[in-house]
Amino acid sequence: MKEELVKRERSIWVPFLIGSAVGAGVALLLAPKSGKELRKDIKDIAGSTRDRISTTVEKGREIYDESLTAVKDAVEAGKMAYIQEREKHLKAA
């Protein structure tokens, strides 16, 4: 289930960020503005993009940490199951 969450989160944010950057670039290039206005718009967009990227990176770290914990738990459960089954077979023999 965690894998699905990671894939879903990744599939949502990557196209969103790419589309946002491309859309912002196209809008700036096509807008009839003076140089001063354009520089201000670029600065504003860069700031908001930085904030979005920061939020996305933080979300990615959280997902990574959750996934890492899930994998560690699964490995530990597998080890315990192996030991229990091995002990059962040793006692039976």
DSSP file (Angstrom, degrees, kcal/mol; ACC not computed):
  #  RESIDUE AA STRUCTURE BP1 BP2  ACC     N-H-->O    O-->H-N    N-H-->O    O-->H-N    TCO  KAPPA ALPHA  PHI   PSI    X-CA   Y-CA   Z-CA
    1    1 A M     >        0   0    0      0, 0.0     4,-1.8     0, 0.0     5,-0.1   0.000 360.0 360.0 360.0 -36.8    0.0    0.0    0.0
    2    2 A K  H  >  +     0   0    0      1,-0.2     4,-2.6     2,-0.2     5,-0.2   0.876 360.0  56.9 -65.1 -36.3    2.9    2.4    0.8
    3    3 A E  H  > S+     0   0    0      1,-0.2     4,-2.7     2,-0.2    -1,-0.2   0.913 105.8  50.1 -60.7 -41.6    4.3    1.7   -2.7
    4    4 A E  H  > S+     0   0    0      1,-0.2     4,-2.7     2,-0.2    -1,-0.2   0.900 110.1  50.5 -63.0 -40.4    1.0    2.8   -4.3
    5    5 A L  H  X S+     0   0    0     -4,-1.8     4,-2.8     2,-0.2     5,-0.2   0.920 111.4  47.7 -63.4 -44.2    1.1    6.0   -2.2
    6    6 A V  H  X S+     0   0    0     -4,-2.6     4,-2.5     2,-0.2     5,-0.2   0.936 114.6  45.7 -63.1 -46.5    4.7    6.7   -3.3
    7    7 A K  H  X S+     0   0    0     -4,-2.7     4,-2.7     1,-0.2    -2,-0.2   0.909 114.0  49.0 -63.4 -41.5    3.9    6.2   -6.9
    8    8 A R  H  X S+     0   0    0     -4,-2.7     4,-1.4    -5,-0.2    -2,-0.2   0.925 112.5  47.3 -64.6 -44.9    0.7    8.2   -6.7
    9    9 A E  H  X S+     0   0    0     -4,-2.8     4,-2.3     1,-0.2     5,-0.3   0.916 114.5  47.1 -62.6 -43.4    2.5   11.1   -5.0
   10   10 A R  H  X S+     0   0    0     -4,-2.5     4,-1.8     1,-0.2    -2,-0.2   0.912 111.1  51.1 -65.2 -41.6    5.3   11.0   -7.5
   11   11 A S  H  < S+     0   0    0     -4,-2.7    -1,-0.2    -5,-0.2    -2,-0.2   0.745 113.5  46.2 -70.2 -21.4    2.9   10.9  -10.4
   12   12 A I  H  X S+     0   0    0     -4,-1.4     4,-1.0    -3,-0.2    -2,-0.2   0.908 116.4  39.3 -83.7 -46.1    0.9   13.9   -9.1
   13   13 A W  H  X S+     0   0    0     -4,-2.3     4,-2.7     2,-0.2     5,-0.2   0.860 106.3  59.1 -80.9 -37.6    3.8   16.3   -8.3
   14   14 A V  H  X S+     0   0    0     -4,-1.8     4,-2.3    -5,-0.3     5,-0.2   0.962 111.0  40.1 -62.0 -53.4    6.3   15.8  -11.1
   15   15 A P  H  > S+     0   0    0      0, 0.0     4,-2.9     0, 0.0     5,-0.2   0.875 114.4  55.8 -63.0 -33.7    3.9   16.8  -13.9
   16   16 A F  H  X S+     0   0    0     -4,-1.0     4,-2.4     2,-0.2    -2,-0.2   0.944 110.3  43.6 -61.7 -48.3    2.5   19.6  -11.8
   17   17 A L  H  X S+     0   0    0     -4,-2.7     4,-2.3     2,-0.2    -1,-0.2   0.913 115.8  47.4 -65.3 -42.9    5.9   21.1  -11.2
   18   18 A I  H  X S+     0   0    0     -4,-2.3     4,-2.5    -5,-0.2     5,-0.2   0.935 113.7  47.9 -64.1 -45.7    7.0   20.8  -14.8
   19   19 A G  H  X S+     0   0    0     -4,-2.9     4,-2.8    -5,-0.2     5,-0.2   0.884 110.6  52.1 -62.4 -39.2    3.7   22.2  -16.1
   20   20 A S  H  X S+     0   0    0     -4,-2.4     4,-2.4    -5,-0.2    -1,-0.2   0.932 111.4  46.1 -62.7 -45.4    3.9   25.1  -13.7
   21   21 A A  H  X S+     0   0    0     -4,-2.3     4,-2.2     2,-0.2    -2,-0.2   0.927 115.6  45.3 -65.0 -44.9    7.4   26.0  -14.8
   22   22 A V  H  X S+     0   0    0     -4,-2.5     4,-2.6     2,-0.2     5,-0.2   0.930 114.1  49.2 -64.7 -45.3    6.6   25.7  -18.5
   23   23 A G  H  X S+     0   0    0     -4,-2.8     4,-2.4    -5,-0.2    -2,-0.2   0.895 111.3  49.3 -61.9 -40.8    3.3   27.7  -18.1
   24   24 A A  H  X S+     0   0    0     -4,-2.4     4,-2.2    -5,-0.2    -1,-0.2   0.914 111.7  49.3 -65.4 -41.9    5.0   30.4  -16.2
   25   25 A G  H  X S+     0   0    0     -4,-2.2     4,-2.1    -5,-0.2    -2,-0.2   0.923 112.5  46.6 -63.1 -44.8    7.7   30.7  -18.8
   26   26 A V  H  X S+     0   0    0     -4,-2.6     4,-2.1     1,-0.2     5,-0.2   0.915 111.3  52.3 -64.0 -43.2    5.3   30.9  -21.7
   27   27 A A  H  X S+     0   0    0     -4,-2.4     4,-1.3    -5,-0.2    -1,-0.2   0.905 110.5  48.2 -61.0 -41.1    3.1   33.4  -19.9
   28   28 A L  H  < S+     0   0    0     -4,-2.2    -1,-0.2     1,-0.2    -2,-0.2   0.897 112.2  48.7 -66.3 -39.7    6.2   35.6  -19.3
   29   29 A L  H  < S+     0   0    0     -4,-2.1    -1,-0.2     1,-0.2    -2,-0.2   0.833 116.8  41.1 -70.1 -31.3    7.3   35.4  -22.9
   30   30 A L  H  < S+     0   0    0     -4,-2.1    -1,-0.2    -5,-0.2    -2,-0.2   0.606  90.8 100.4 -94.2 -12.4    3.9   36.2  -24.3
   31   31 A A  S  < S-     0   0    0     -4,-1.3     2,-1.4    -5,-0.2     7,-0.0  -0.574  73.0-130.8 -78.6 132.4    2.9   39.0  -21.9
   32   32 A P        +     0   0    0      0, 0.0     2,-0.3     0, 0.0    -1,-0.1  -0.648  55.4 137.0 -83.3  92.1    3.3   42.5  -23.2
   33   33 A K        -     0   0    0     -2,-1.4     2,-0.1    -5,-0.2    -2,-0.0  -0.888  55.0-102.6-133.4 162.8    5.1   44.1  -20.3
   34   34 A S     >  -     0   0    0     -2,-0.3     4,-2.6     1,-0.1     5,-0.2  -0.339  40.5-105.0 -76.6 166.8    8.0   46.5  -19.7
   35   35 A G  H  > S+     0   0    0      1,-0.2     4,-2.5     2,-0.2     5,-0.2   0.883 120.7  51.9 -60.2 -40.7   11.4   45.1  -18.6
   36   36 A K  H  > S+     0   0    0      2,-0.2     4,-2.0     1,-0.2    -1,-0.2   0.925 112.4  44.8 -64.2 -45.3   10.8   46.4  -15.0
   37   37 A E  H  > S+     0   0    0      1,-0.2     4,-2.5     2,-0.2    -2,-0.2   0.900 113.1  51.7 -64.6 -40.8    7.4   44.7  -14.7
   38   38 A L  H  X S+     0   0    0     -4,-2.6     4,-2.6     1,-0.2    -2,-0.2   0.910 108.7  49.8 -64.8 -42.8    8.8   41.5  -16.3
   39   39 A R  H  X S+     0   0    0     -4,-2.5     4,-2.3     2,-0.2    -1,-0.2   0.892 111.1  50.0 -62.6 -39.7   11.7   41.3  -13.9
   40   40 A K  H  X S+     0   0    0     -4,-2.0     4,-2.5     2,-0.2    -2,-0.2   0.923 111.2  48.9 -64.2 -43.5    9.3   41.8  -10.9
   41   41 A D  H  X S+     0   0    0     -4,-2.5     4,-2.8     2,-0.2     5,-0.2   0.909 110.6  50.4 -62.4 -42.1    7.1   39.0  -12.3
   42   42 A I  H  X S+     0   0    0     -4,-2.6     4,-2.7     1,-0.2    -1,-0.2   0.919 110.8  49.4 -62.3 -42.9   10.1   36.7  -12.7
   43   43 A K  H  X S+     0   0    0     -4,-2.3     4,-2.0     2,-0.2    -2,-0.2   0.918 112.7  47.2 -62.2 -43.8   11.2   37.4   -9.2
   44   44 A D  H  X S+     0   0    0     -4,-2.5     4,-2.3     2,-0.2    -2,-0.2   0.918 114.0  46.8 -63.9 -44.3    7.7   36.7   -7.8
   45   45 A I  H  X S+     0   0    0     -4,-2.8     4,-2.7     1,-0.2     5,-0.2   0.899 110.3  52.9 -66.5 -40.0    7.3   33.5   -9.8
   46   46 A A  H  X S+     0   0    0     -4,-2.7     4,-2.5    -5,-0.2    -1,-0.2   0.906 110.0  49.4 -61.5 -41.2   10.8   32.4   -8.7
   47   47 A G  H  X S+     0   0    0     -4,-2.0     4,-1.9     2,-0.2    -2,-0.2   0.927 113.8  43.6 -64.4 -45.6    9.8   32.9   -5.1
   48   48 A S  H  X S+     0   0    0     -4,-2.3     4,-2.3     2,-0.2    -2,-0.2   0.874 113.8  51.5 -69.5 -35.2    6.6   31.0   -5.3
   49   49 A T  H  X S+     0   0    0     -4,-2.7     4,-2.8     2,-0.2     5,-0.2   0.911 108.0  52.5 -66.0 -41.2    8.2   28.2   -7.3
   50   50 A R  H  X S+     0   0    0     -4,-2.5     4,-2.5    -5,-0.2    -2,-0.2   0.909 109.9  49.1 -59.4 -42.1   11.0   27.9   -4.7
   51   51 A D  H  X S+     0   0    0     -4,-1.9     4,-2.3     2,-0.2    -2,-0.2   0.913 112.1  47.8 -64.6 -42.5    8.3   27.6   -2.0
   52   52 A R  H  X S+     0   0    0     -4,-2.3     4,-2.5     2,-0.2    -2,-0.2   0.910 112.8  48.4 -64.7 -41.6    6.4   24.9   -4.0
   53   53 A I  H  X S+     0   0    0     -4,-2.8     4,-2.9     2,-0.2     5,-0.2   0.912 110.3  51.7 -65.7 -41.3    9.6   23.0   -4.7
   54   54 A S  H  X S+     0   0    0     -4,-2.5     4,-2.3    -5,-0.2    -1,-0.2   0.921 111.4  47.4 -60.1 -44.4   10.6   23.2   -1.0
   55   55 A T  H  X S+     0   0    0     -4,-2.3     4,-2.3     2,-0.2    -2,-0.2   0.909 113.0  48.8 -63.2 -42.6    7.1   21.8    0.0
   56   56 A T  H  X S+     0   0    0     -4,-2.5     4,-2.5     2,-0.2    -2,-0.2   0.900 110.5  50.1 -66.3 -41.2    7.4   19.0   -2.6
   57   57 A V  H  X S+     0   0    0     -4,-2.9     4,-2.3     2,-0.2    -1,-0.2   0.915 110.8  50.0 -63.2 -42.4   10.9   18.1   -1.5
   58   58 A E  H  X S+     0   0    0     -4,-2.3     4,-2.2     2,-0.2    -2,-0.2   0.917 110.9  48.9 -62.0 -43.1    9.7   17.9    2.1
   59   59 A K  H  X S+     0   0    0     -4,-2.3     4,-2.4     1,-0.2    -1,-0.2   0.899 110.0  52.6 -62.4 -40.2    6.8   15.7    1.1
   60   60 A G  H  X S+     0   0    0     -4,-2.5     4,-2.6     1,-0.2    -2,-0.2   0.891 107.7  50.9 -62.7 -40.1    9.2   13.5   -0.8
   61   61 A R  H  X S+     0   0    0     -4,-2.3     4,-2.8     2,-0.2    -1,-0.2   0.909 109.7  50.4 -63.9 -41.6   11.4   13.1    2.3
   62   62 A E  H  X S+     0   0    0     -4,-2.2     4,-2.4     2,-0.2    -2,-0.2   0.928 111.8  47.2 -62.3 -44.3    8.4   12.2    4.4
   63   63 A I  H  X S+     0   0    0     -4,-2.4     4,-2.6     2,-0.2    -2,-0.2   0.907 112.0  51.0 -63.7 -41.4    7.3    9.6    1.8
   64   64 A Y  H  X S+     0   0    0     -4,-2.6     4,-2.9     2,-0.2    -2,-0.2   0.934 110.4  48.6 -61.1 -46.6   10.9    8.3    1.7
   65   65 A D  H  X S+     0   0    0     -4,-2.8     4,-2.3     1,-0.2    -2,-0.2   0.909 112.5  48.0 -61.4 -42.7   11.1    8.0    5.4
   66   66 A E  H  X S+     0   0    0     -4,-2.4     4,-2.3     2,-0.2    -1,-0.2   0.911 113.5  47.9 -63.5 -42.1    7.7    6.1    5.6
   67   67 A S  H  X S+     0   0    0     -4,-2.6     4,-2.6     2,-0.2    -2,-0.2   0.906 110.3  51.6 -65.6 -41.9    8.8    3.8    2.8
   68   68 A L  H  X S+     0   0    0     -4,-2.9     4,-2.6     1,-0.2    -1,-0.2   0.913 110.8  48.3 -61.5 -43.4   12.2    3.1    4.5
   69   69 A T  H  X S+     0   0    0     -4,-2.3     4,-2.5     2,-0.2    -1,-0.2   0.908 111.1  50.6 -63.0 -42.4   10.4    2.2    7.7
   70   70 A A  H  X S+     0   0    0     -4,-2.3     4,-2.3     2,-0.2    -2,-0.2   0.904 111.6  47.6 -63.6 -41.3    8.0    0.0    5.9
   71   71 A V  H  X S+     0   0    0     -4,-2.6     4,-2.7     2,-0.2     5,-0.2   0.928 111.8  49.7 -66.5 -44.4   10.9   -1.9    4.1
   72   72 A K  H  X S+     0   0    0     -4,-2.6     4,-2.5     1,-0.2    -2,-0.2   0.919 112.1  48.6 -60.0 -43.3   12.8   -2.3    7.4
   73   73 A D  H  X S+     0   0    0     -4,-2.5     4,-2.5     1,-0.2    -1,-0.2   0.899 111.6  49.6 -63.2 -40.8    9.7   -3.6    9.1
   74   74 A A  H  X S+     0   0    0     -4,-2.3     4,-2.3     2,-0.2    -2,-0.2   0.910 111.4  48.3 -66.0 -41.8    9.1   -6.1    6.2
   75   75 A V  H  X S+     0   0    0     -4,-2.7     4,-2.4     2,-0.2    -2,-0.2   0.924 112.6  48.5 -63.5 -44.2   12.7   -7.3    6.3
   76   76 A E  H  X S+     0   0    0     -4,-2.5     4,-2.4     1,-0.2    -2,-0.2   0.910 111.2  49.8 -62.9 -42.3   12.6   -7.8   10.0
   77   77 A A  H  X S+     0   0    0     -4,-2.5     4,-2.3     1,-0.2    -1,-0.2   0.893 110.3  51.3 -63.5 -38.8    9.2   -9.6    9.8
   78   78 A G  H  X S+     0   0    0     -4,-2.3     4,-2.2     2,-0.2    -2,-0.2   0.904 109.6  49.4 -63.8 -42.2   10.8  -11.9    7.1
   79   79 A K  H  X S+     0   0    0     -4,-2.4     4,-2.5     2,-0.2    -2,-0.2   0.923 112.0  48.3 -62.0 -44.7   13.8  -12.7    9.2
   80   80 A M  H  X S+     0   0    0     -4,-2.4     4,-2.5     1,-0.2    -2,-0.2   0.906 111.1  49.9 -64.0 -41.4   11.5  -13.5   12.2
   81   81 A A  H  X S+     0   0    0     -4,-2.3     4,-2.4     2,-0.2    -1,-0.2   0.901 110.9  50.4 -63.6 -40.6    9.3  -15.8   10.0
   82   82 A Y  H  X S+     0   0    0     -4,-2.2     4,-2.6     2,-0.2    -2,-0.2   0.933 111.3  47.7 -62.9 -46.5   12.4  -17.5    8.7
   83   83 A I  H  X S+     0   0    0     -4,-2.5     4,-2.4     1,-0.2    -2,-0.2   0.919 112.5  49.2 -62.5 -44.0   13.8  -18.1   12.2
   84   84 A Q  H  X S+     0   0    0     -4,-2.5     4,-2.0     1,-0.2    -1,-0.2   0.915 113.8  45.2 -62.5 -44.0   10.5  -19.4   13.5
   85   85 A E  H  X S+     0   0    0     -4,-2.4     4,-2.2     2,-0.2    -1,-0.2   0.883 111.8  52.3 -68.8 -37.7   10.0  -21.8   10.5
   86   86 A R  H  X S+     0   0    0     -4,-2.6     4,-2.2    -5,-0.2    -2,-0.2   0.914 109.7  49.4 -64.0 -41.6   13.6  -23.0   10.7
   87   87 A E  H  X S+     0   0    0     -4,-2.4     4,-2.3     2,-0.2    -2,-0.2   0.890 108.9  53.0 -64.3 -38.9   13.1  -23.8   14.5
   88   88 A K  H  X S+     0   0    0     -4,-2.0     4,-2.0     1,-0.2    -2,-0.2   0.930 111.8  45.4 -59.7 -45.9    9.9  -25.7   13.7
   89   89 A H  H  X S+     0   0    0     -4,-2.2     4,-1.3     1,-0.2    -2,-0.2   0.850 111.5  51.8 -69.7 -34.5   11.7  -27.8   11.1
   90   90 A L  H  < S+     0   0    0     -4,-2.2    -1,-0.2     2,-0.2    -2,-0.2   0.891 111.8  47.0 -68.3 -38.4   14.7  -28.5   13.4
   91   91 A K  H  < S+     0   0    0     -4,-2.3    -2,-0.2     1,-0.2    -1,-0.2   0.860 111.3  51.8 -68.8 -35.9   12.4  -29.6   16.2
   92   92 A A  H  <        0   0    0     -4,-2.0    -1,-0.2     1,-0.2    -2,-0.2   0.785 360.0 360.0 -72.4 -26.5   10.5  -31.8   13.9
   93   93 A A     <        0   0    0     -4,-1.3    -1,-0.2    -5,-0.1    -2,-0.2   0.468 360.0 360.0 -85.1 360.0   13.6  -33.6   12.6
